[in-house]
Amino acid sequence: MYIYNVTININEDVHDEWLYWIKNTHIPDMLATGKFLEAKLCQVMVKEEMGGITYSVQYTLQEKVHLEQYFKEDAERLRADGEARFKDQFVAFRTELKVIDKQVATFAPATELLFTYGTL
């Protein structure tokens, strides 16, 4: 399992527009490539000296080859959209992570509910 982490500091002047775009356009476009299993958008809870608001988007992949395919087939196009919309309004850096271990608390309360509709 791998995580492709993108950390973005966005200028407060375009924050609301960017947040709408990342949630409703960019992340769905990334997932539509078929290379990522899920995405988590997190706000970094640190006040930056440079200003702006910082976020981390964590895209989960099953295999490293999927990330290599993303870089080869999709990255340039998907990055260009954000560059065009928010030119000079953000800084970003990217980190590739390999998951070594994952542990889940057995006593943790359920955080998601699954509902099934239909008849038997």
Secondary structure as the mmCIF struct_conf table of DSSP 4:
data_model
#
loop_
_struct_conf.conf_type_id
_struct_conf.id
_struct_conf.beg_label_comp_id
_struct_conf.beg_label_asym_id
_struct_conf.beg_label_seq_id
_struct_conf.end_label_comp_id
_struct_conf.end_label_asym_id
_struct_conf.end_label_seq_id
STRN STRN1 TYR A 2 ILE A 10
HELX_RH_3T_P HELX_RH_3T_P1 GLU A 12 VAL A 14
HELX_RH_AL_P HELX_RH_AL_P1 HIS A 15 TRP A 21
HELX_RH_PI_P HELX_RH_PI_P1 ILE A 22 HIS A 26
HELX_RH_AL_P HELX_RH_AL_P2 ILE A 27 ALA A 32
TURN_TY1_P TURN_TY1_P1 THR A 33 THR A 33
BEND BEND1 GLY A 34 GLY A 34
BEND BEND2 LEU A 37 LEU A 37
STRN STRN2 GLU A 38 GLN A 43
BEND BEND3 VAL A 46 VAL A 46
TURN_TY1_P TURN_TY1_P2 GLU A 49 MET A 50
BEND BEND4 GLY A 52 GLY A 52
STRN STRN3 ILE A 53 LEU A 61
BEND BEND5 GLN A 62 GLN A 62
HELX_RH_AL_P HELX_RH_AL_P3 LYS A 64 GLU A 73
TURN_TY1_P TURN_TY1_P3 ASP A 74 ASP A 74
HELX_RH_AL_P HELX_RH_AL_P4 ALA A 75 ARG A 85
BEND BEND6 PHE A 86 PHE A 86
TURN_TY1_P TURN_TY1_P4 LYS A 87 ASP A 88
BEND BEND7 GLN A 89 GLN A 89
STRN STRN4 PHE A 90 LYS A 98
TURN_TY1_P TURN_TY1_P5 THR A 106 PHE A 107
HELX_LH_PP_P HELX_LH_PP_P1 ALA A 108 ALA A 110
BEND BEND8 GLY A 118 GLY A 118
#
